[in-house]
């Protein structure tokens, strides 16, 4: 990771490793929407391009960071770290074992999917 980070394309690019565990791990995976209670760390590749001309370099750099550490990471993602263009599979992975339960709740309380301008859980059929 250290080697990969050094050639960052802009000064606003970074990686972060957040320590989890602690209080997060003392809650059952099904007690809240967030199910990844066993994870000890969270990894972020943060790419910022102020100039549109740097966008592709920053995206490429961010993906390179992700691919470098991906073999060492548990499956799943924190929903607040998902981008707008993430697919349904990534959203499902954010909620893990809780997705189907949350979809059923969504079907009951928001069957028309009014609250969809986020990393959406579709109402269960």
Residue pairs with C-beta under 8 A, 6 or more apart in sequence:
1 15
1 65
1 68
1 69
4 64
4 65
4 68
5 13
5 14
5 15
5 65
7 61
8 14
8 61
9 47
9 49
9 54
9 57
9 58
9 61
10 47
10 48
10 49
10 50
10 54
10 57
10 58
12 46
12 47
12 48
12 49
12 50
13 46
13 47
13 48
13 58
13 61
13 62
14 46
15 43
15 44
15 45
15 46
15 65
16 42
16 43
16 44
16 46
17 41
17 42
17 43
17 44
18 41
18 42
18 43
18 44
19 40
19 41
20 39
20 40
20 41
20 42
21 39
21 40
24 37
24 39
25 37
25 38
27 37
28 37
29 35
29 36
29 37
29 38
29 96
29 97
29 98
30 97
30 98
30 101
32 98
33 79
33 95
33 98
33 102
34 78
34 79
34 95
34 98
35 76
35 95
35 96
35 97
35 98
36 74
36 76
36 78
36 96
38 74
39 74
39 76
42 78
42 81
43 66
43 69
43 73
44 81
45 61
45 62
45 63
45 65
45 66
46 62
47 58
47 59
47 61
47 62
48 58
49 55
49 57
49 58
75 93
76 93
76 94
76 96
77 90
77 93
77 94
78 94
79 91
79 94
79 95
79 119
82 90
82 91
82 94
82 119
86 119
88 122
90 119
91 119
91 120
91 121
92 99
94 119
95 102
95 121
99 121
100 124
102 121
103 121
103 122
103 123
103 124
104 124
106 113
106 121
106 122
106 123
106 124
107 123
107 124
107 125
110 123
111 123
113 120
113 122
113 123
